[in-house]
Amino acid sequence: MDRGSLISYPGLRFLALAVFAALTFSAPAAGGELSAMTGWSVTKTPHTYKALIGRVDAAVKANKMGLVTRASATLGAKAMLKKTIPGNMVIGVYRPDFAVRMLEASIAAGIEAPIRLYVTENADGTATLSYKTPTAVFAPYTDGGAALRTMAGELDAIFEKIAAEASAP
């Protein structure tokens, strides 16, 4: 039996997906609260997880950026594993004009779009808003030169505003 037929067997595919989900979705619950890391912005807010997600959505729109993607380990763990873990959502944010500029500077940097905001629920019922700064995200792409560094700096300012607005009391 070749690999293709083994993976296509429905029972094994489900088992592989369940193992992947368990490994992926269990880690955030065990890790505790986020703390500042090099290249990251981490802000503990007074808001609940659900409220912070709404505030992030509003701040993204107010700053004329696009909500591109959403991924939630919390929802995945509940749906696939019937397991409850603290709130955890990754929100991808970007805009077409930045995408064009990024790709003109560095095709390889395209894998980094959209830039992600990370909303996590804290044990005390509040939520934290975190993200890797665009400057840190695009730093490895030296082929992008000054054009990519300039664009990343512009995105740093926008993401700072989004985070400040979403996190404000």
C-alpha positions, -999 to +999 in steps of 0.1 A: +000+000+000+015+034-009+013+065+012-014+081-009-038+053-003-030+051+034-037+089+039-068+087+018-083+060+041-110+080+060-102+065+095-065+073+093-071+107+078-094+115+108-069+101+132-040+121+117-062+153+118-072+146+155-035+141+165-025+173+147-053+192+163-045+179+198-009+189+195-017+223+179-046+232+201-033+220+235-002+241+236-018+275+242-037+262+273-005+249+289+016+280+281+000+306+304+000+343+296+022+359+270+051+381+280+071+405+260+096+390+235+120+406+212+101+420+182+067+416+198+042+440+212+023+424+241-005+444+259-026+430+287-060+447+285-089+452+309-113+438+283-127+403+281-117+380+253-149+385+233-149+422+239-113+426+228-120+407+195-148+432+188-125+461+197-098+448+174-122+445+145-134+481+150-098+494+154-087+476+122-116+491+102-110+526+118-074+524+106-084+515+071-069+480+072-086+448+061-096+418+082-082+391+061-081+359+082-092+344+115-081+312+132-091+301+166-076+272+185-104+276+210-131+270+184-111+242+168-105+224+201-142+226+210-154+215+176-130+187+169-119+175+203-149+185+225-123+203+247-125+237+262-094+258+263-089+295+271-098+320+243-073+321+216-076+338+182-053+349+154-066+377+132-048+384+099-047+421+090-034+437+057-043+459+028-039+455-010-016+485-014+008+471+012+007+437-005+017+452-039+045+472-023+057+442-003+058+420-034+075+446-055+103+447-028+105+410-021+085+380-034+097+359-005+082+383+020+048+375+006+046+345+029+043+369+059+011+385+048-013+391+064+004+404+096-013+387+126-028+400+158-031+375+186-059+377+211-056+354+241-077+350+272-061+354+306-069+334+337-085+365+354-110+369+326-092+397+308-075+394+274-041+402+260-034+416+225-001+406+210+016+408+176+050+405+160+059+440+148+059+443+110+095+455+113+104+422+130+083+402+106+100+416+075+135+419+089+148+386+075+139+396+039+171+416+032+164+413-005+136+438+000+160+466+009+150+500+019+115+497+002+105+468+025+120+484+056+101+517+049+068+498+043+074+478+076+079+510+095+046+524+081+029+492+092+045+495+126+028+528+131-006+515+119-004+484+141+006+505+171-026+526+166-048+495+162-034+480+194-037+513+213-073+518+202-083+482+208-066+480+242-077+514+256-100+513+287 
